[in-house]
Amino acid sequence: MMRQWDSWTNGSYSHVFVAQMNDGMVGNAVDLLKDEHYDSPLKPNGGDEEISISPDGKLIAYTCKNLVNGIMHLQLIQIFSYTM
């Protein structure tokens, strides 16, 4: 474990999920960061303002810090997109 900001990292991560809605029911959810050891929204203060869906609903964009050459760069925040 390591100490970051005001909480301990314990190996769990916040991820963005997408799912279809059918007749008011949520379908199978897809984890956009499956098997990744990154948080989105970003810790410690990130929220839904870091996730955006295009007006036509075909693209979702989210922020994330990821590893570069196996090293987490604390100042490197990137925007990723996912086509639905």
C-alpha positions as CSV (number, residue, x, y, z in Angstrom):
1,M,0.0,0.0,0.0
2,M,1.0,3.6,-0.5
3,R,-0.4,6.8,0.8
4,Q,-1.8,9.3,-1.8
5,W,-3.6,12.4,-0.8
6,D,-5.9,11.6,2.1
7,S,-6.7,7.9,1.4
8,W,-4.9,4.6,1.1
9,T,-4.7,2.9,-2.3
10,N,-5.9,-0.7,-1.8
11,G,-5.9,-2.1,-5.3
12,S,-9.5,-1.1,-6.1
13,Y,-10.2,1.4,-8.8
14,S,-13.0,3.6,-10.0
15,H,-14.0,2.7,-13.6
16,V,-16.4,4.0,-16.2
17,F,-19.2,1.6,-17.3
18,V,-21.6,1.9,-20.2
19,A,-24.8,-0.1,-20.6
20,Q,-27.9,-0.1,-22.9
21,M,-31.3,0.8,-21.4
22,N,-34.2,-1.5,-22.6
23,D,-37.7,-0.8,-21.4
24,G,-36.3,1.0,-18.3
25,M,-34.0,-1.9,-17.4
26,V,-30.2,-1.7,-17.5
27,G,-28.6,-4.2,-19.8
28,N,-25.1,-5.8,-19.5
29,A,-22.6,-3.2,-18.4
30,V,-19.2,-2.9,-20.2
31,D,-16.2,-1.7,-18.1
32,L,-14.3,0.7,-20.3
33,L,-11.2,0.2,-18.2
34,K,-11.5,-3.6,-17.7
35,D,-8.3,-5.1,-16.2
36,E,-6.7,-1.6,-16.0
37,H,-5.2,-0.3,-12.8
38,Y,-6.3,3.3,-13.3
39,D,-9.0,5.5,-11.9
40,S,-11.7,7.3,-13.9
41,P,-12.9,9.7,-12.6
42,L,-9.6,10.7,-11.2
43,K,-8.9,10.7,-7.5
44,P,-9.2,12.5,-5.2
45,N,-11.6,15.1,-6.5
46,G,-12.9,13.7,-9.8
47,G,-16.5,13.4,-10.6
48,D,-19.0,13.0,-13.5
49,E,-17.7,16.3,-15.0
50,E,-14.7,14.1,-16.2
51,I,-17.1,12.0,-18.4
52,S,-19.0,13.2,-21.4
53,I,-21.3,11.7,-24.0
54,S,-21.6,13.1,-27.5
55,P,-25.0,14.5,-28.5
56,D,-25.7,11.6,-30.8
57,G,-24.8,9.1,-28.0
58,K,-22.2,7.3,-30.1
59,L,-19.0,8.5,-28.3
60,I,-18.0,8.7,-24.6
61,A,-15.0,10.6,-23.5
62,Y,-13.4,10.3,-20.1
63,T,-10.2,11.4,-18.3
64,C,-7.7,9.0,-16.9
65,K,-4.1,8.8,-15.7
66,N,-2.3,5.7,-16.9
67,L,1.1,4.1,-16.8
68,V,3.8,5.2,-19.2
69,N,6.6,2.6,-19.4
70,G,5.3,1.1,-16.2
71,I,5.4,4.4,-14.3
72,M,2.4,6.4,-13.1
73,H,2.9,10.0,-14.0
74,L,0.9,12.0,-11.5
75,Q,0.7,15.1,-13.7
76,L,-0.1,13.3,-17.0
77,I,-3.9,13.4,-17.4
78,Q,-5.2,12.1,-20.7
79,I,-8.6,12.2,-22.4
80,F,-9.7,8.9,-23.9
81,S,-12.7,8.1,-26.1
82,Y,-14.8,5.0,-26.6
83,T,-17.2,4.5,-29.6
84,M,-20.4,2.9,-28.6
